[in-house]
Amino acid sequence: MAILRFEPITERHLPAILEIENATHGLPWSERAFRNEIDSKHGVFLTVMLDHELVGYGSVWVAIDEAHITTIAVKESHRREGIGRKLMNRLLTDARERGATCSTLEVRAGNTAAILLYEKLGYQRVSVRKGYYPDNREDAVVMWLYELETWVPTP
Ligand SMILES: CC(C)(COP(=O)(O)OP(=O)(O)OC[C@H]1O[C@@H](n2cnc3c(N)ncnc32)[C@H](O)[C@@H]1OP(=O)(O)O)[C@@H](O)C(=O)NCCC(=O)NCCS
């Protein structure tokens, strides 16, 4: 059976991350942006390894008591295997250990898969930022998970 584990981002993860990032997002992060996450003091950037294959990554920035999910992606060939949920569970648990009591994120209004994942984890849709994404002027849905102190990871 393949073993899934989380590893903090390092230089050697960058090529696989960039391949997923460029295949996934309309506004991909640059290599420099990912490089800045290595040894960042803002929060936690984790890769998901399935045996020796990098199949996902995600990041949370912790500002005092708020955990801001800044990015998450799962390789297309490994979606709907529970990887995104496990990664979010881990990021939120790590953020809580660093003192976060709530969490927020923005997501494209048309990104049903991600919105359903976040709702499953306990996030609520709180507001909309009109035309937030510059590539296609899509709205952003702002979601919050308020009770991180008593939140339980989603099985
Ligand atoms: C969003 C994303 C990270 C989800 O990762 P994933 O590993 O496929 O998600 P999981 O398998 O853990 O799914 C957990 C739950 O989320 C929901 N979900 C995930 N993908 C879904 C889809 N395509 N359609 C409907 N529900 C979906 C379901 O409730 C699912 O539970 P279930 O499989 O028991 O029904 C992945 O689709 C992705 O990388 N998308 C592109 C990048 C992206 O949009 N990132 C978010 C930016 S805000």
Ligand as a Chemical Component Dictionary entry (heavy atoms), coordinates in Angstrom:
data_LIG
# 
_chem_comp.id                   LIG 
_chem_comp.type                 NON-POLYMER 
_chem_comp.pdbx_formal_charge   0 
_chem_comp.three_letter_code    LIG 
# 
loop_
_chem_comp_atom.comp_id 
_chem_comp_atom.atom_id 
_chem_comp_atom.alt_atom_id 
_chem_comp_atom.type_symbol 
_chem_comp_atom.charge 
_chem_comp_atom.model_Cartn_x 
_chem_comp_atom.model_Cartn_y 
_chem_comp_atom.model_Cartn_z 
_chem_comp_atom.pdbx_ordinal 
LIG C1  C1  C 0 -9.942  21.422 -4.334 1  
LIG C2  C2  C 0 -8.966  20.245 -4.283 2  
LIG C3  C3  C 0 -7.729  20.663 -3.506 3  
LIG C4  C4  C 0 -9.649  19.064 -3.570 4  
LIG O1  O1  O 0 -8.683  18.049 -3.379 5  
LIG P1  P1  P 0 -9.072  16.508 -3.404 6  
LIG O2  O2  O 0 -7.920  15.746 -2.864 7  
LIG O3  O3  O 0 -9.538  16.124 -4.759 8  
LIG O4  O4  O 0 -10.310 16.464 -2.397 9  
LIG P2  P2  P 0 -10.755 15.251 -1.468 10 
LIG O5  O5  O 0 -10.660 13.968 -2.225 11 
LIG O6  O6  O 0 -10.051 15.316 -0.175 12 
LIG O7  O7  O 0 -12.299 15.612 -1.272 13 
LIG C5  C5  C 0 -12.853 15.876 0.023  14 
LIG C6  C6  C 0 -14.290 16.324 -0.193 15 
LIG O8  O8  O 0 -14.343 17.563 -0.910 16 
LIG C7  C7  C 0 -15.465 17.541 -1.811 17 
LIG N1  N1  N 0 -14.977 17.493 -3.197 18 
LIG C8  C8  C 0 -13.689 17.479 -3.596 19 
LIG N2  N2  N 0 -13.639 17.489 -4.950 20 
LIG C9  C9  C 0 -14.909 17.507 -5.398 21 
LIG C10 C10 C 0 -15.479 17.529 -6.695 22 
LIG N3  N3  N 0 -14.726 17.520 -7.813 23 
LIG N4  N4  N 0 -16.834 17.556 -6.801 24 
LIG C11 C11 C 0 -17.603 17.563 -5.699 25 
LIG N5  N5  N 0 -17.111 17.538 -4.420 26 
LIG C12 C12 C 0 -15.776 17.519 -4.278 27 
LIG C13 C13 C 0 -16.249 16.296 -1.478 28 
LIG O9  O9  O 0 -17.128 16.601 -0.406 29 
LIG C14 C14 C 0 -15.119 15.379 -1.002 30 
LIG O10 O10 O 0 -15.574 14.325 -0.197 31 
LIG P3  P3  P 0 -16.048 12.930 -0.881 32 
LIG O11 O11 O 0 -14.982 12.543 -1.881 33 
LIG O12 O12 O 0 -16.150 11.999 0.298  34 
LIG O13 O13 O 0 -17.354 13.236 -1.557 35 
LIG C15 C15 C 0 -8.584  19.769 -5.725 36 
LIG O14 O14 O 0 -9.773  19.611 -6.474 37 
LIG C16 C16 C 0 -7.660  20.723 -6.450 38 
LIG O15 O15 O 0 -6.439  20.653 -6.319 39 
LIG N6  N6  N 0 -8.233  21.633 -7.272 40 
LIG C17 C17 C 0 -7.430  22.589 -8.032 41 
LIG C18 C18 C 0 -6.773  23.614 -7.137 42 
LIG C19 C19 C 0 -7.797  24.376 -6.337 43 
LIG O16 O16 O 0 -8.899  24.653 -6.798 44 
LIG N7  N7  N 0 -7.410  24.751 -5.112 45 
LIG C20 C20 C 0 -8.262  25.517 -4.231 46 
LIG C21 C21 C 0 -8.023  26.952 -4.450 47 
LIG S1  S1  S 0 -8.976  27.945 -3.282 48 
# 
loop_
_chem_comp_bond.comp_id 
_chem_comp_bond.atom_id_1 
_chem_comp_bond.atom_id_2 
_chem_comp_bond.value_order 
_chem_comp_bond.pdbx_ordinal 
LIG C1  C2  SING 1  
LIG C2  C3  SING 2  
LIG C2  C4  SING 3  
LIG C2  C15 SING 4  
LIG C4  O1  SING 5  
LIG O1  P1  SING 6  
LIG P1  O2  DOUB 7  
LIG P1  O3  SING 8  
LIG P1  O4  SING 9  
LIG O4  P2  SING 10 
LIG P2  O5  DOUB 11 
LIG P2  O6  SING 12 
LIG P2  O7  SING 13 
LIG O7  C5  SING 14 
LIG C5  C6  SING 15 
LIG C6  O8  SING 16 
LIG C6  C14 SING 17 
LIG O8  C7  SING 18 
LIG C7  N1  SING 19 
LIG C7  C13 SING 20 
LIG N1  C8  SING 21 
LIG N1  C12 SING 22 
LIG C8  N2  DOUB 23 
LIG N2  C9  SING 24 
LIG C9  C10 SING 25 
LIG C9  C12 DOUB 26 
LIG C10 N3  SING 27 
LIG C10 N4  DOUB 28 
LIG N4  C11 SING 29 
LIG C11 N5  DOUB 30 
LIG N5  C12 SING 31 
LIG C13 O9  SING 32 
LIG C13 C14 SING 33 
LIG C14 O10 SING 34 
LIG O10 P3  SING 35 
LIG P3  O11 DOUB 36 
LIG P3  O12 SING 37 
LIG P3  O13 SING 38 
LIG C15 O14 SING 39 
LIG C15 C16 SING 40 
LIG C16 O15 DOUB 41 
LIG C16 N6  SING 42 
LIG N6  C17 SING 43 
LIG C17 C18 SING 44 
LIG C18 C19 SING 45 
LIG C19 O16 DOUB 46 
LIG C19 N7  SING 47 
LIG N7  C20 SING 48 
LIG C20 C21 SING 49 
LIG C21 S1  SING 50 
# 
